[in-house]
């Protein structure tokens, strides 16, 4: 047993803050509803923390959050104070001061930057805290779907040992670990209770080549809950 599920996170609208869950279904696309929507601009690019061919950096999105309370229909944006907004698109246009943005559901091309499931351990998270004393750090900086509570004494970056292995979570869900995420400046950015700090990315770059977490694919669907064991097969 690698550990137990400490927290579950879903990010219904890409690049906004997420929602903590007690239980969620996972399937081939990852957590149900995760990053199923994104902020799209008039050029068809999606709001992100970086600029690429498909994504455009949109400052301010991390100060918002999103939730998918019914598990159907559209998600709801939450303003910087955590209050649900009445109209996602209207709020975004006022908040970002631009009239070409809207919340768009995923089409033929995935909204994921890399793979659909991110798993992070408390061992690695605790290492980051030690590496940047005085900088508030929790898992929200790294946007995992699953935070795993590992046993005392577990080495940081233990996730590297899982690549190429299969694990069971709960009773049915089976995932395969593939590689780690390549981190960018988004881990430095400010969000609720977490001020901006360039030290976070610098520490990860120096110690672990800008890589942190374990990315996985889903081999068999199932329901995952806080407290479930994560067991290598």
N, C-alpha and C positions, 0 to 999 in steps of 0.2 A: 504494500500500500504506500503510495507516494504522499498522501495527505488527505485532507477533507476540504470540501468546498466551503470557503469562508464567506465569499460574497459573489453574487451574480450581477452583471451589468449589461444592460441593453442600451443602444444609442439609436433610437428610431430615425432621427434626422442626422445625417453624417456631419461630423465636426461640431456638433453641439454637445453640451453635457448630457450624461446619460441618466438612466433610472435604475435604481436598485430593485432587484426582484428576489422573492423567496423561492420561486419555482418557475421553470420555463421549459418549453419544448425545444429541442434542437433537431435539425434535419440537415440535409445536404448543403443548404445555404447558410448553416449556422444557427444562432438563436432566432427564434421566430420574431420577425419584425426588425431585426438588427440592421441598421443602415439601409433600410428599405427605401428611405426617402433621402433627398439631398436638396440643398439650395442651388438652384440652377439660374444662371444669368442669361442675358439676351444672346450671348454667343454660344450657348449650349454647354458652357463649362460649369463644373460643380464646385461649390464652396468647400474649401479645405484649409489646412494650415500651411500649404505649400503651393508653388506653381509648377505644373507639369503640362503635358499635352492635353490632358483631360480635366485637370483640376486648377482652380484659381484660388490663391490665398485671399481669404475674406476676413479681415480682422474684426473681432467682436463676436464671432459665432460662439466661441467657448464661454462667453459670459451668459449665454442662453442655455437652456436645457430643453429636452423633449421627452415626451412619454407617449405611450400607446396604451391607454388605460383599458380599452375594450377588446384589444386584440383583433380589431376589425376597423374598417374605414381608415381615415387619416389620423396621423399622430397629432399631438398638441404641443405647440411651442410654449415654453415658460419664459417669462421675461427675467431680467437680472435679479429681480426680487423673489423669483420663484413662483410668480402668479401665472396661471394659464391665460393665454391671450385669446381674444374673441375670434380673430381672423388671422391665420398664419401669414398669408401673403401681404395683407395690408400692414400688419405689424412690421414685417421684415423691411418693406419698402420705406417705412418711416424710420425705423431703427437704423438701417444702413444708409439712409438718404440716397436711395437710387430706385428707379421705377422699373428696372428690367429683371428683378429677381422674383422667384416663386419657389414653393416647395414642390418638388417633382418626384413621383414614384419611379423606382428603378425600371428601366426598359430592358432591352436585349443585352446591354453591357452592364456588368456588375459595378456597384458603387464601392466595392472593397478595393483598397490599395493593393492588398496582397491576398492572403488566404482568409477563409470565413470565420475562424475561431482563434482567439488569442487567450492563452493561459499564462498566468504569472504567479509566482510563489511568494509567500511572505518572507522566505529566506533572502530572495533577491531584493525585494522591496526594502527590507531592513538594511541590506547593504547600502542601497542608495541613500537612505537616511543617514547612515554613518559617514558616507562619503561627502555629504554636503551639510555639515552641521550648521544649524541656524536657518536652514531653508525648509519651510513646511513641505513635506512630501507625503502623499498617499497614492493609492493606485490610480486615482483619477488622472494623474499626469500621463499615464501610460495606456489608458483606455482598454484594459483587458475585458474580456467577457467573463472570465472565471478567475478569481483569486483563490489560490489553494493554500491552506494553512499546513505548512510542513512541520515535521517533528523538530524539537530543539536540537541544535547542532548541525542541521542541514546546511551544506555549503551554498553560498550564493551562486547564481547562474547554474543551478542544478538542472534547469530546464534543458541545457545543452545535452545532457546524458540521455534525454528521452527521444531525440530525433531518430526517426526510422522505427520507433516502437508504437505499439497499439495499447490503448488504455480503455478501461470500462469506467463509466461514471454512473452511479446509481444502479438501477436494475437492467437497463437495456442499452443505453447510449454507448457507442463505441467510436473512438476517435483515433486518428493516426497523426502523430507529431511529425512535422516536416522540417521546419527551420525556425529561426528567430526573426523578429521584425528588425528592419533597419530604421533606426530612430532619426527624427529630424527635429527642427526647432520647435515643433509643437509641444514637446515635453517641457520647454521652458516657459510657455505662455501662461499668463494669468488666467485663473478661473476662480470660481467660488472658493473663498478662504485660502487660495493658493496664489501667492504673488508671483510675478514674473522673476525668473532667475536664470541667467545663462550658465550657471554652475552645474545644473543638472545634466545637460547634454555633454558638457566638457568632461564630467566625471565618467559617464558611460563610454564616451569615445576613448578616453585614456585607458580605461580598465578592460573594456570588452568590445572594442572595435565598432562602437555605435549600435550594438545589438543587445536586445533585451526582451525576453518572454519566450514562449514556444507557440508557434503557429501550427494549427492542425486542420485537417479535413475530417468530415464526419462520415464514418463508414456505415453506421447503423443509427437510425433515429431513436429518440427516447426522451423522457422527461428527466430533467436535472433539478435538484433542489439543494438549498443550503444545508450542509451537514452530510451530504453524500460523500462516500469514499471515492477516491481516484486511484485505480489499481492497474498496474501494468500487467499485460497478459504475456 
